[in-house]
């Protein structure tokens, strides 16, 4: 019988370096929880970009967030790189964990003089790690499972961990106030995010389910729930999709909270919804990690890689399988994708929603 690897450590001060973006940060929270379980007394910090930091604010497994700036990769520019390196040196960490494929980020642990370095090694880019997780970029695996390979390289138990970002008390209190102010009954309203696909790392608005189809789906679910209210969320970059969606919905049933809530407040309110409906984007992954029921619609991205990483009774990823680059979205936008020809139908999405709504 082969023996399990010996657990590395113990470590007193750990930092996770995963700057971007919201969805990928959420995909790394199972690894965070495995680290917290393996090293219960350790201080764990997270170096994260400004746009994604909101997804981690108040996380119970973290001690502090280290801001890396607005860039998706702070190591790509000299000034942000120097600031990051000095911040890490001041932290006196004995272990750094880098769930990222970037060759540039792999240099940072060496510059910060961190003795124990664990991270992804894809095509030789993890050259600086003494606990490398070797991955095959051509193999289709979920991102969270790939990140958990770092835990496996450290010899820690990674079983039974999911994406986890519970709403902090302040966000939960705001959600309670919103329920009261808008006369929303828990379990009797829908939260809809028709946008996404735009972040500091890339823009891929082709991932958005066409708003008229999203509206048709929402109306079917609203009828099935016998008149549920509809809460719309989103950012400034989502306003075009939101505007089109609203023209297809009954105005009296719509509460537009777009650009009015923080990420954590969206997650906290989503927990009270009968269902969160959205595309493959970071906000949907945060909603799932917050504990909401999530219906996520996929098109030119692969749910085998990017579905919500939560228990199966909590989320559904609906997708019509098509040929996509094995490297995932990092390979770029699939120019031939067409929602009408290749995408999921409203009836197929509604069937998945019904199945999820009946899960207890």
C-alpha positions in Angstrom: 0.0 0.0 0.0 1.2 3.5 -0.8 1.4 5.8 2.2 0.0 9.3 2.2 2.5 12.2 1.9 3.8 13.6 5.2 2.1 16.9 6.0 4.4 19.8 5.6 4.9 22.2 8.4 3.9 23.2 10.9 3.5 26.8 9.6 2.8 29.8 11.8 2.3 32.5 9.1 0.7 31.6 5.8 -0.2 33.9 2.8 -2.2 33.0 -0.2 -1.3 34.9 -3.4 -4.3 34.9 -5.7 -5.0 38.5 -6.9 -7.6 38.0 -9.5 -10.4 37.6 -10.3 -13.7 37.2 -8.2 -14.6 33.8 -9.6 -11.1 32.4 -9.4 -10.7 33.8 -5.9 -13.8 32.0 -4.8 -12.5 28.8 -6.5 -9.5 29.1 -4.2 -11.5 29.2 -1.0 -11.7 25.4 -0.7 -7.9 25.4 -0.6 -8.1 28.1 2.1 -10.5 25.9 4.1 -8.2 22.9 3.8 -5.2 25.0 5.0 -7.2 26.3 7.9 -8.2 22.8 8.9 -4.6 21.5 8.5 -3.0 24.4 10.4 -5.7 25.6 12.9 -3.3 27.9 14.8 -1.7 29.5 11.8 -2.3 33.2 10.8 -3.5 33.1 7.2 -3.5 36.3 5.0 -4.5 36.7 1.4 -2.9 39.0 -1.2 -5.7 40.1 -3.5 -6.5 42.8 -6.0 -8.8 45.7 -5.3 -11.6 44.5 -7.6 -11.7 41.0 -6.0 -11.1 42.0 -2.4 -14.7 42.5 -1.7 -15.4 38.8 -2.1 -13.2 38.0 0.8 -13.9 40.9 3.3 -14.7 39.5 6.7 -13.9 35.9 5.8 -13.8 33.9 9.1 -10.7 31.9 8.0 -8.6 34.9 7.2 -6.6 37.2 9.4 -6.1 40.1 6.9 -6.2 41.0 3.2 -3.1 42.4 1.6 -4.0 44.8 -1.2 -2.2 44.2 -4.5 -3.7 47.1 -6.5 -6.1 47.2 -9.4 -4.1 45.0 -11.8 -5.1 41.4 -12.5 -1.4 40.5 -12.1 0.6 42.9 -9.9 3.8 41.3 -10.9 3.3 42.5 -14.5 4.4 46.1 -13.6 7.4 47.2 -11.6 5.8 49.5 -9.0 3.0 47.1 -8.0 5.5 44.3 -7.9 7.8 46.1 -5.6 5.0 47.1 -3.3 3.7 43.5 -3.1 7.2 42.1 -2.4 7.8 44.6 0.5 4.3 43.8 1.9 5.1 40.1 1.9 8.5 40.7 3.4 7.0 42.6 6.2 4.6 39.7 6.9 7.5 37.3 7.7 5.5 34.4 6.3 7.0 30.9 6.4 4.6 29.5 3.7 3.2 31.1 0.6 0.5 29.4 -1.5 0.0 30.5 -5.1 -3.0 29.0 -6.8 -2.1 30.6 -10.1 -0.4 29.6 -13.3 1.5 32.9 -13.8 5.3 32.7 -14.3 5.5 36.3 -13.0 3.8 35.5 -9.8 6.1 32.5 -9.3 9.0 35.0 -9.0 7.3 36.9 -6.1 7.9 34.3 -3.3 11.7 34.3 -4.1 11.9 38.1 -4.0 9.9 38.1 -0.7 12.4 35.6 0.9 9.6 33.2 1.8 11.2 29.8 2.6 8.3 27.5 1.9 6.6 28.0 -1.5 3.7 26.0 -2.8 2.0 26.7 -6.2 0.8 25.5 -9.6 3.4 24.3 -12.0 1.9 24.4 -15.5 4.3 23.9 -18.4 7.3 24.7 -16.1 5.9 28.1 -14.9 6.1 27.0 -11.3 9.8 26.9 -11.2 10.2 28.6 -7.8 8.0 26.3 -5.8 9.5 23.7 -3.4 6.0 22.2 -3.1 4.9 22.2 -6.8 1.5 21.0 -8.0 2.2 19.7 -11.5 -0.8 20.1 -13.8 -1.6 19.2 -17.4 -3.0 22.3 -19.1 -4.8 20.0 -21.7 -6.7 18.0 -19.0 -10.2 19.2 -18.3 -10.6 19.5 -14.5 -12.4 21.9 -12.2 -10.3 24.9 -11.2 -10.9 24.3 -7.5 -9.6 20.7 -7.9 -6.6 22.0 -9.6 -6.0 24.5 -6.8 -6.5 21.7 -4.3 -3.6 19.9 -5.9 -1.4 22.4 -4.0 -2.9 21.1 -0.8 -2.1 17.6 -1.9 1.5 18.6 -2.6 1.7 19.9 0.9 0.3 16.5 2.2 -2.8 18.0 3.8 -6.3 16.6 3.7 -8.4 18.3 1.0 -11.5 16.1 1.1 -14.9 17.6 1.7 -14.1 21.2 1.2 -16.2 23.5 -1.0 -16.3 27.2 -2.0 -17.0 29.1 1.2 -17.5 32.8 1.7 -20.2 33.2 4.3 -21.7 36.7 4.6 -20.1 38.7 7.4 -22.4 40.1 10.1 -22.5 43.6 8.6 -23.6 42.3 5.2 -26.1 40.0 6.7 -27.6 43.0 8.7 -27.8 45.0 5.5 -29.6 42.1 3.8 -32.2 42.0 6.6 -32.8 45.7 6.2 -33.3 45.3 2.4 -35.8 42.5 3.0 -37.8 44.8 5.2 -37.5 48.0 3.1 -38.5 46.2 -0.2 -41.1 43.9 1.5 -39.2 40.8 0.3 -40.3 37.5 1.7 -37.3 35.1 2.2 -37.6 32.2 -0.3 -40.2 34.1 -2.3 -38.1 36.3 -4.6 -35.6 35.7 -7.4 -32.2 37.4 -7.7 -31.1 37.9 -11.3 -27.7 39.0 -12.6 -27.9 39.3 -16.4 -24.3 40.6 -16.9 -20.8 39.6 -16.1 -17.9 38.6 -18.2 -15.9 41.8 -17.6 -13.1 41.9 -15.0 -9.6 43.1 -14.5 -8.2 39.9 -16.2 -10.3 39.8 -19.4 -13.5 40.7 -21.1 -15.7 38.0 -22.4 -19.3 39.3 -22.6 -20.1 36.4 -24.9 -20.7 34.4 -21.7 -23.9 36.4 -21.1 -27.2 34.6 -21.8 -29.1 36.9 -24.2 -31.2 39.2 -22.0 -34.5 38.4 -23.9 -33.9 34.7 -23.2 -33.0 35.5 -19.6 -36.2 37.4 -19.2 -38.3 34.6 -20.7 -36.7 32.2 -18.2 -37.2 34.5 -15.2 -40.9 34.9 -16.2 -41.4 31.2 -16.3 -39.8 30.7 -12.9 -41.7 33.7 -11.5 -45.0 32.1 -12.6 -44.0 28.7 -11.1 -43.4 30.5 -7.8 -46.8 32.1 -8.0 -45.8 35.7 -8.4 -42.3 36.0 -7.0 -40.6 39.4 -7.0 -37.5 39.9 -9.1 -34.4 41.6 -7.7 -31.8 42.6 -10.3 -28.1 43.1 -9.4 -25.1 44.1 -11.4 -22.3 46.6 -11.9 -21.9 49.6 -14.2 -20.6 47.3 -17.0 -23.9 45.3 -16.8 -26.3 48.2 -17.4 -26.9 47.5 -21.1 -27.9 43.9 -20.3 -30.0 45.1 -17.3 -31.8 47.7 -19.4 -32.8 45.1 -22.1 -33.8 42.6 -19.4 -36.1 45.1 -17.7 -38.0 45.9 -20.9 -39.1 42.3 -21.0 -40.3 42.1 -17.4 -43.3 43.5 -15.6 -42.0 46.7 -14.0 -44.1 46.4 -10.8 -42.4 43.1 -9.9 -38.8 44.4 -10.5 -36.5 45.8 -7.8 -33.4 47.2 -9.4 -30.5 47.1 -6.9 -27.7 47.2 -9.5 -24.8 49.4 -8.5 -26.2 49.8 -5.0 -24.8 46.8 -3.2 -21.3 45.6 -2.3 -20.3 42.1 -3.3 -20.8 40.8 0.2 -24.2 42.4 0.4 -25.2 40.7 -2.8 -24.1 37.4 -1.4 -26.0 38.0 1.9 -29.2 38.9 0.1 -28.9 36.0 -2.4 -29.0 33.6 0.6 -32.6 34.7 1.2 -33.7 34.3 -2.5 -35.6 31.3 -3.8 -33.0 31.2 -6.5 -30.1 33.3 -7.9 -30.0 33.2 -11.7 -27.0 34.4 -13.7 -24.2 33.6 -16.1 -20.8 32.2 -15.5 -19.3 35.1 -13.6 -17.7 35.9 -10.2 -20.8 37.3 -8.6 -22.7 34.0 -9.2 -19.8 32.0 -7.7 -19.8 34.4 -4.7 -23.6 33.9 -4.3 -23.1 30.1 -4.3 -20.2 30.3 -1.8 -22.4 32.5 0.4 -24.9 29.7 0.6 -27.5 30.7 -2.0 -29.2 28.4 -4.5 -27.7 29.2 -7.9 -28.7 28.5 -11.4 -25.7 29.3 -13.6 -26.0 29.4 -17.4 -23.0 28.4 -19.4 -22.3 29.0 -23.1 -18.7 29.5 -24.4 -17.1 28.4 -21.1 -17.0 24.9 -19.7 -18.8 24.0 -16.5 -16.5 21.0 -16.1 -13.9 23.6 -15.3 -16.0 26.5 -14.0 -19.3 25.3 -12.4 -20.0 26.5 -8.9 -17.9 24.4 -6.5 -20.6 23.7 -3.9 -22.7 20.7 -2.9 -24.8 19.5 -5.8 -28.1 20.2 -4.2 -27.2 23.9 -4.0 -26.3 24.8 -7.6 -27.0 23.8 -11.2 -24.8 24.6 -14.2 -26.8 24.3 -17.4 -24.9 23.9 -20.6 -25.2 22.4 -24.0 -21.9 20.6 -24.5 -19.8 22.0 -27.4 -16.2 21.8 -28.4 -14.1 24.4 -26.6 -10.3 24.9 -26.2 -9.1 22.4 -23.6 -7.1 25.2 -21.9 -10.3 26.9 -20.9 -11.1 30.6 -21.1 -7.3 31.4 -21.0 -7.3 30.3 -24.6 -9.4 33.3 -25.5 -12.9 33.9 -26.9 -14.4 31.1 -29.1 -15.3 33.2 -32.1 -17.7 30.6 -33.6 -20.0 30.4 -30.6 -23.6 31.4 -31.2 -26.2 31.3 -28.4 -29.1 30.5 -30.8 -27.3 27.6 -32.4 -25.1 26.4 -29.5 -26.7 27.6 -26.3 -29.1 26.2 -23.8 -32.8 26.7 -24.5 -35.2 28.5 -22.1 -37.1 25.3 -21.5 -33.9 23.4 -20.6 -32.8 26.1 -18.2 -36.3 26.1 -16.7 -36.3 22.4 -16.1 -33.0 22.7 -14.2 -34.4 25.6 -12.2 -37.4 23.5 -11.2 -35.2 20.6 -10.1 -33.0 22.9 -8.0 -36.0 24.7 -6.4 -37.4 21.3 -5.3 -34.1 20.4 -3.6 -34.4 20.6 0.2 
